């Protein structure tokens, strides 16, 4: 059996398994309320919560985009591990203060916090809509990236038996099916299995690459021989960009709607604390591993273009599968792990999109069962739209999509982190700051000025955002 045929058989078995989990999750539901569908009745335990946080954080961007960026940049991309560690650090600024309020008030969406904190002020409703709008645009971008990654992975690993287009449509339909049927419960249960597959698969692939290369030192020498510039000491501008990316990734990831909703969904504060403690070690076991995989691809594949570099992971799996029957089985498991990571992020994003569009934008109450039905219909519409976009817009790198999404999300940070720690912050100034920062970030992207002296334009926008929110709040105290 060829790798493509084995990959195709594994893909079909995997999709069937997800359908079974969806049915089990449907039978386990307690009612039709938004809290049950979108938050699994706030009853996720330590093990499942940790694995769903992990599977959501490490997505198609991580498993295809990060190796692709490591292939393009070389050893300077080793700092990606620091980017992911900054997320864990920043979460400790948010979770201890947000969770008690969320439990007491019964929050379901991120907009519930904005409504609670600023709802009594004249600009409170406009601020809630602005935050929800930015988050929804960022989530739509995120979903598009996952669908694109699904198509790339399915096409390469099945040897073309499943085309890019068919892979996008088939897997998008699968995610929509089990998310609609089982809600957060199905998402969390599938994430748990997907996370385990991803951990085992990545470790096995890296082990094979290092053995084949003769160790890390030999791998470094091979990379230097092919592309000497990839081992050079980074320039001052590159190091500045490292710092900027740490700020961008750390702060923007804190306000991921799907991450915030998992804070709401934890069984208890202690459960969440233990899950976050386990997440501390994941950058080393995942981001560092995928970075080394991308570096190992440099001497194996020469001359790949910017977009082609995002396919180094499936290309490596094809080579590995040719090494023998055992390697074939291992490569298929890695394929399932990578695909699982992509789908686990897509389902979480879709769940958050449905809940936010129904409640934060359309104003349905979080105790209204009708919001659940509306959220499901909206999620279906969004999935079809993003799948259609993924079919026609293939010439964009996954890391480029990550940066664009983060530069929008980071503008929401003052409405959460600053508002949680400063009672004097006002809705009007926060709204002015968000609009100014977002216009600067979007304007820079449209003009092609993505960085200023190595600093992301979105981070510059956040500085302006913070300054306006703080200064205007001080001038007009509550």
C-alpha positions as CSV (number, residue, x, y, z in Angstrom):
1,X,0.0,0.0,0.0
2,X,1.3,3.4,-0.9
3,X,1.5,6.4,1.5
4,X,-1.3,8.1,-0.5
5,X,-3.6,5.1,-0.2
6,X,-2.8,4.6,3.5
7,X,-3.4,8.3,4.1
8,X,-6.7,8.2,2.3
9,X,-7.9,5.1,4.3
10,X,-6.8,6.8,7.6
11,X,-8.6,10.0,6.6
12,X,-11.9,8.1,6.0
13,X,-11.5,6.2,9.3
14,X,-10.8,9.5,11.2
15,X,-13.8,11.3,9.8
16,X,-16.0,8.3,10.7
17,X,-14.6,8.4,14.3
18,X,-15.4,12.1,14.6
19,X,-19.0,11.3,13.6
20,X,-19.3,8.8,16.4
21,X,-17.9,11.2,19.0
22,X,-20.4,13.8,17.8
23,X,-23.3,11.4,18.4
24,X,-22.0,10.6,21.9
25,X,-21.7,14.3,22.7
26,X,-25.3,14.9,21.4
27,X,-26.6,12.2,23.8
28,X,-24.7,13.7,26.7
29,X,-26.1,17.2,26.4
30,X,-28.3,18.4,29.2
31,X,-30.5,21.0,27.4
32,X,-30.5,23.4,24.4
33,X,-29.2,26.4,26.3
34,X,-26.2,28.4,25.0
35,X,-24.3,27.5,28.2
36,X,-24.6,23.8,27.4
37,X,-24.0,24.1,23.6
38,X,-21.2,26.7,23.7
39,X,-19.6,25.9,27.1
40,X,-20.5,22.2,27.8
41,X,-22.4,23.3,30.9
42,X,-19.2,24.7,32.3
43,X,-18.1,21.2,33.3
44,X,-14.7,20.6,31.6
45,X,-12.3,18.7,33.8
46,X,-8.5,19.2,34.1
47,X,-7.5,16.5,31.5
48,X,-10.0,17.5,28.8
49,X,-9.6,21.2,29.4
50,X,-5.8,21.0,29.1
51,X,-6.0,19.0,25.9
52,X,-8.6,21.2,24.3
53,X,-6.6,24.3,25.2
54,X,-3.5,22.7,23.8
55,X,-5.2,21.5,20.6
56,X,-6.7,24.9,20.0
57,X,-3.5,26.8,20.7
58,X,-1.5,24.7,18.3
59,X,-3.3,24.8,15.0
60,X,-2.7,24.5,11.3
61,X,-0.8,27.7,11.6
62,X,1.6,26.0,14.1
63,X,2.0,22.7,12.2
64,X,2.2,24.1,8.7
65,X,2.9,27.8,9.1
66,X,5.7,27.5,11.7
67,X,7.7,24.9,9.8
68,X,7.2,26.9,6.7
69,X,8.5,30.1,8.4
70,X,11.5,28.2,9.8
71,X,12.3,26.9,6.3
72,X,12.2,30.5,5.0
73,X,14.1,32.3,7.8
74,X,16.4,29.6,9.2
75,X,17.7,29.4,12.8
76,X,16.5,32.8,13.8
77,X,13.0,31.3,13.9
78,X,14.0,29.3,17.0
79,X,12.6,32.3,18.9
80,X,9.1,31.1,18.0
81,X,9.2,29.0,21.1
82,X,9.5,32.3,23.1
83,X,6.5,33.6,21.2
84,X,4.3,30.8,22.5
85,X,5.7,31.0,26.0
86,X,4.6,34.6,26.1
87,X,1.0,33.5,25.7
88,X,1.1,31.4,28.8
89,X,2.6,34.3,30.8
90,X,0.0,36.8,29.5
91,X,-2.8,34.5,30.4
92,X,-1.9,34.8,34.1
93,X,-2.7,38.5,33.8
94,X,-6.2,37.7,32.6
95,X,-7.6,34.5,34.1
96,X,-7.4,35.1,37.9
97,X,-9.5,38.3,37.6
98,X,-11.8,37.3,34.7
99,X,-13.0,33.9,35.8
100,X,-14.6,34.8,39.1
101,X,-16.7,37.5,37.4
102,X,-17.6,35.1,34.5
103,X,-18.8,32.4,36.9
104,X,-20.8,34.9,39.0
105,X,-22.5,36.6,36.0
106,X,-22.9,33.5,33.8
107,X,-20.8,34.8,30.8
108,X,-21.0,32.8,27.6
109,X,-19.1,35.1,25.1
110,X,-16.3,37.7,25.4
111,X,-18.9,40.4,24.7
112,X,-20.6,39.5,28.0
113,X,-17.5,40.8,29.9
114,X,-17.6,44.1,27.9
115,X,-21.3,44.5,28.5
116,X,-20.8,43.8,32.3
117,X,-17.9,46.2,32.6
118,X,-19.0,49.1,30.4
119,X,-22.7,48.5,29.8
120,X,-23.8,51.4,32.1
121,X,-21.8,54.0,30.1
122,X,-23.2,55.8,27.1
123,X,-20.5,54.4,24.8
124,X,-20.7,50.9,26.3
125,X,-22.9,49.3,23.6
126,X,-20.8,50.8,20.8
127,X,-17.6,49.5,22.5
128,X,-19.1,46.0,22.8
129,X,-20.0,46.0,19.0
130,X,-16.5,47.3,18.1
131,X,-14.8,44.5,20.2
132,X,-17.1,41.9,18.8
133,X,-16.6,43.1,15.2
134,X,-12.8,42.9,15.5
135,X,-12.9,39.5,17.1
136,X,-15.2,38.1,14.5
137,X,-13.1,39.4,11.6
138,X,-10.0,37.9,13.2
139,X,-11.8,34.6,13.8
140,X,-13.0,34.5,10.2
141,X,-9.4,35.0,9.1
142,X,-8.4,32.2,11.5
143,X,-11.0,29.8,10.1
144,X,-9.9,30.6,6.5
145,X,-6.3,29.7,7.5
146,X,-7.4,26.4,9.0
147,X,-9.5,25.4,5.9
148,X,-6.5,26.2,3.7
149,X,-4.2,24.1,5.9
150,X,-6.8,21.2,5.7
151,X,-6.8,21.2,2.0
152,X,-3.0,21.3,1.7
153,X,-2.5,18.5,4.2
154,X,-5.2,16.3,2.6
155,X,-3.9,16.7,-0.9
156,X,-0.3,16.0,-0.1
157,X,-0.7,13.1,2.3
158,X,-3.3,11.2,0.1
159,X,-1.0,11.6,-2.9
160,X,-3.7,13.6,-4.7
161,X,-6.4,11.0,-4.2
162,X,-8.2,13.8,-2.3
163,X,-7.6,17.1,-4.1
164,X,-7.1,20.4,-2.3
165,X,-10.6,21.4,-3.2
166,X,-12.2,18.2,-2.0
167,X,-10.1,18.2,1.2
168,X,-11.4,21.7,2.1
169,X,-15.0,20.8,1.4
170,X,-15.0,17.3,3.0
171,X,-13.2,18.4,6.2
172,X,-15.2,21.6,6.5
173,X,-18.4,19.6,6.3
174,X,-17.1,17.2,9.0
175,X,-16.2,20.0,11.4
176,X,-19.6,21.7,10.8
177,X,-21.4,18.4,11.4
178,X,-19.9,17.4,14.8
179,X,-19.8,21.0,16.1
180,X,-23.5,21.5,15.3
181,X,-24.5,18.2,16.7
182,X,-22.4,18.1,19.9
183,X,-21.3,21.7,20.6
184,X,-18.5,22.4,22.9
185,X,-18.7,18.9,24.4
186,X,-18.0,17.3,21.0
187,X,-15.3,19.9,20.3
188,X,-13.5,19.3,23.6
189,X,-13.7,15.5,23.3
190,X,-12.4,15.4,19.8
191,X,-9.7,17.9,20.8
192,X,-8.5,15.6,23.6
193,X,-7.9,12.7,21.1
194,X,-6.4,15.1,18.5
195,X,-4.0,16.6,21.0
196,X,-2.6,13.2,22.0
197,X,-2.2,12.2,18.3
198,X,-0.4,15.5,17.6
199,X,2.1,15.1,20.5
200,X,3.0,11.5,19.6
201,X,3.2,12.2,15.9
202,X,5.4,15.3,16.1
203,X,7.9,13.6,18.5
204,X,8.2,10.6,16.2
205,X,8.7,12.7,13.1
206,X,11.4,14.8,14.7
207,X,13.2,11.7,16.0
208,X,13.3,10.2,12.5
209,X,14.7,13.5,11.0
210,X,17.4,13.8,13.6
211,X,18.4,10.1,13.2
212,X,18.5,10.5,9.4
213,X,20.6,13.7,9.7
214,X,23.0,12.2,12.2
215,X,22.1,14.4,15.0
216,X,21.4,18.1,15.6
217,X,25.0,19.1,14.9
218,X,25.1,17.3,11.6
219,X,21.7,18.9,10.7
220,X,23.1,22.4,11.4
221,X,26.1,21.7,9.2
222,X,23.8,20.5,6.4
223,X,21.6,23.6,6.6
224,X,24.7,25.8,6.6
225,X,26.1,24.1,3.5
226,X,22.8,24.7,1.6
227,X,21.9,28.2,2.8
228,X,24.7,29.8,4.9
229,X,22.6,32.9,5.5
230,X,20.1,30.9,7.7
231,X,22.7,30.4,10.5
232,X,24.0,34.0,10.6
233,X,23.6,36.1,13.8
234,X,20.3,38.0,13.4
235,X,20.5,41.7,12.7
236,X,19.3,44.4,15.1
237,X,16.1,44.8,13.1
238,X,15.5,41.0,13.3
239,X,16.0,41.0,17.1
240,X,13.6,44.0,17.4
241,X,11.1,42.0,15.4
242,X,11.5,39.1,17.9
243,X,10.5,41.4,20.7
244,X,7.6,42.8,18.7
245,X,6.3,39.3,17.9
246,X,6.5,38.3,21.5
247,X,4.3,41.3,22.4
248,X,2.0,40.6,19.5
249,X,1.5,36.9,20.1
250,X,1.4,37.1,23.9
251,X,-1.1,39.9,24.2
252,X,-3.3,39.1,21.2
253,X,-3.6,35.4,22.1
254,X,-5.0,36.4,25.5
255,X,-8.1,37.7,23.8
256,X,-8.7,34.7,21.5
257,X,-12.5,34.3,21.9
258,X,-12.2,30.5,21.9
259,X,-9.6,30.7,24.7
260,X,-11.7,33.1,26.8
261,X,-14.7,30.7,26.4
262,X,-12.6,27.9,27.7
263,X,-11.9,30.0,30.8
264,X,-15.7,30.2,31.2
265,X,-16.1,26.4,30.5
266,X,-13.7,25.1,33.2
267,X,-15.3,23.1,36.0
268,X,-13.6,25.2,38.7
269,X,-10.9,27.7,39.2
270,X,-8.5,25.0,40.4
271,X,-9.2,22.9,37.3
272,X,-8.3,25.9,35.1
273,X,-5.2,26.6,37.2
274,X,-3.9,23.0,36.8
275,X,-4.6,23.0,33.1
276,X,-2.7,26.3,32.6
277,X,0.2,24.9,34.6
278,X,0.4,21.9,32.1
279,X,0.3,24.4,29.2
280,X,3.5,26.0,30.4
281,X,5.5,23.1,29.0
282,X,3.8,22.8,25.6
283,X,5.9,25.4,23.7
284,X,9.0,23.2,24.2
285,X,7.2,20.0,23.2
286,X,5.5,21.5,20.2
287,X,6.7,24.9,18.9
288,X,10.4,23.9,19.3
289,X,9.7,20.6,17.6
290,X,7.9,22.0,14.5
291,X,10.7,24.7,14.2
292,X,13.3,22.0,14.1
293,X,11.2,20.1,11.5
294,X,11.2,23.2,9.3
295,X,15.0,23.5,9.6
296,X,15.5,19.9,8.8
297,X,13.5,20.5,5.5
298,X,16.1,23.1,4.3
299,X,18.7,20.6,3.0
300,X,16.0,18.2,1.8
301,X,14.0,20.6,-0.3
302,X,15.8,23.4,-2.1
303,X,14.2,26.3,-3.9
304,X,10.7,26.2,-2.5
305,X,8.7,29.4,-2.9
306,X,7.1,31.4,-0.1
307,X,3.7,29.6,-0.3
308,X,5.2,26.2,-1.2
309,X,7.2,26.4,2.1
310,X,4.0,25.8,4.0
311,X,3.9,22.3,2.6
312,X,7.2,21.1,4.0
313,X,5.5,19.1,6.7
314,X,3.5,16.9,4.3
315,X,6.5,16.6,2.0
316,X,8.5,15.2,4.9
317,X,5.8,12.7,5.7
318,X,5.9,11.5,2.1
319,X,9.7,10.9,2.4
320,X,9.3,9.2,5.8
321,X,6.6,6.8,4.5
322,X,8.9,5.5,1.8
323,X,11.4,4.2,4.4
324,X,9.4,1.0,5.1
325,X,6.2,-0.4,6.5
326,X,6.8,0.8,10.1
327,X,7.7,4.3,8.8
328,X,4.5,4.2,6.7
329,X,2.3,3.6,9.7
330,X,4.2,6.2,11.8
331,X,3.9,8.8,9.0
332,X,0.1,8.2,8.7
333,X,-0.2,8.7,12.5
334,X,1.7,12.0,12.2
335,X,-0.6,13.0,9.3
336,X,-3.7,12.3,11.5
337,X,-2.1,14.2,14.4
338,X,-1.4,17.3,12.2
339,X,-4.8,17.1,10.6
340,X,-6.4,16.7,14.0
341,X,-4.6,19.9,15.3
342,X,-5.9,21.8,12.3
343,X,-9.5,20.6,12.7
344,X,-9.5,21.1,16.5
345,X,-8.7,24.8,16.0
346,X,-11.3,25.1,13.2
347,X,-14.1,23.7,15.3
348,X,-13.3,26.0,18.3
349,X,-13.2,29.0,16.0
350,X,-16.5,28.1,14.4
351,X,-18.1,27.6,17.8
352,X,-17.0,31.0,19.0
353,X,-18.1,32.7,15.8
354,X,-21.6,31.3,16.1
355,X,-22.0,32.4,19.7
356,X,-20.6,35.9,19.2
357,X,-22.5,36.6,16.0
358,X,-25.8,35.4,17.7
359,X,-25.3,37.2,21.0
360,X,-22.8,40.0,20.7
361,X,-23.8,41.3,17.3
362,X,-27.4,40.3,17.0
363,X,-28.2,40.8,20.7
364,X,-29.7,37.5,21.7
365,X,-29.6,36.9,25.4
366,X,-27.2,34.2,26.7
367,X,-30.0,32.4,28.5
368,X,-32.2,32.2,25.4
369,X,-32.3,28.7,23.8
370,X,-33.1,30.5,20.5
371,X,-29.5,31.9,20.6
372,X,-28.2,28.3,20.3
373,X,-30.3,27.6,17.1
374,X,-29.3,31.0,15.6
375,X,-25.7,30.4,16.4
376,X,-25.7,27.0,14.6
377,X,-27.3,28.5,11.5
378,X,-24.8,31.4,11.4
379,X,-21.9,29.0,11.9
380,X,-23.1,27.0,8.9
381,X,-23.2,30.2,6.8
382,X,-19.8,31.3,7.8
383,X,-18.2,27.9,7.2
384,X,-19.6,27.8,3.7
385,X,-18.4,31.3,3.0
386,X,-14.9,30.7,4.3
387,X,-14.6,27.3,2.5
388,X,-15.5,29.1,-0.7
389,X,-12.8,31.7,0.0
390,X,-10.2,29.0,0.7
391,X,-10.9,27.4,-2.7
392,X,-10.0,30.6,-4.6
393,X,-7.4,32.3,-2.4
394,X,-4.5,29.9,-2.2
395,X,-1.5,32.3,-2.8
396,X,-1.1,33.5,0.8
397,X,1.3,32.2,3.5
398,X,-0.1,30.9,6.7
399,X,2.3,33.0,8.8
400,X,1.1,36.1,7.0
401,X,-2.5,35.2,8.0
402,X,-1.4,34.8,11.6
403,X,0.2,38.3,11.7
404,X,-2.9,39.9,10.2
405,X,-5.2,38.2,12.6
406,X,-3.0,39.1,15.6
407,X,-2.7,42.8,14.7
408,X,-6.5,43.1,14.7
409,X,-7.0,41.1,17.9
410,X,-4.4,42.9,19.9
411,X,-6.5,46.1,19.6
412,X,-9.1,44.5,22.0
413,X,-6.5,44.1,24.8
414,X,-7.3,47.3,26.7
415,X,-11.0,46.3,26.9
416,X,-9.9,43.2,28.8
417,X,-6.5,43.5,30.5
418,X,-6.6,47.2,31.3
419,X,-10.3,47.1,32.3
420,X,-9.7,44.2,34.6
421,X,-6.9,45.9,36.5
422,X,-8.1,49.6,36.4
423,X,-11.5,50.6,37.6
424,X,-11.1,54.1,36.3
425,X,-11.0,53.1,32.6
426,X,-14.0,54.4,30.6
427,X,-15.8,53.1,27.6
428,X,-15.5,56.1,25.4
429,X,-11.7,56.4,25.6
430,X,-11.4,52.7,25.1
431,X,-13.5,52.9,22.0
432,X,-11.5,55.8,20.6
433,X,-8.3,53.9,21.3
434,X,-9.5,50.7,19.6
435,X,-10.7,52.6,16.5
436,X,-7.4,54.6,16.2
437,X,-5.2,51.5,16.7
438,X,-7.3,49.4,14.3
439,X,-7.1,52.1,11.6
440,X,-3.4,52.4,12.0
441,X,-3.0,48.6,11.7
442,X,-5.3,48.2,8.7
443,X,-3.9,51.3,7.0
444,X,-0.3,50.0,7.4
445,X,-1.3,46.6,6.0
446,X,-3.1,48.2,3.0
447,X,-0.1,50.4,2.2
448,X,2.3,47.5,2.6
449,X,4.0,49.0,5.7
450,X,3.7,46.0,8.0
451,X,6.5,47.0,10.3
452,X,8.2,50.2,11.5
453,X,11.9,49.7,12.3
454,X,11.1,46.0,12.8
455,X,8.0,46.5,15.1
456,X,4.7,45.3,13.8
457,X,2.3,48.0,12.8
458,X,-0.3,46.4,15.0
459,X,1.9,46.7,18.1
460,X,2.5,50.4,17.2
461,X,-1.3,50.7,17.0
462,X,-1.7,49.1,20.4
463,X,0.7,51.7,21.9
464,X,-1.5,54.5,20.4
465,X,-4.6,52.6,21.6
466,X,-3.4,52.3,25.2
467,X,-2.2,55.9,25.3
468,X,-5.6,57.3,24.1
469,X,-7.6,55.0,26.4
470,X,-5.5,55.9,29.5
471,X,-5.1,59.6,28.9
472,X,-8.7,60.3,28.0
473,X,-9.9,58.2,31.0
474,X,-7.7,60.3,33.3
475,X,-9.0,63.5,31.8
476,X,-12.6,62.5,32.3
477,X,-12.8,60.3,35.4
478,X,-15.9,58.3,36.1
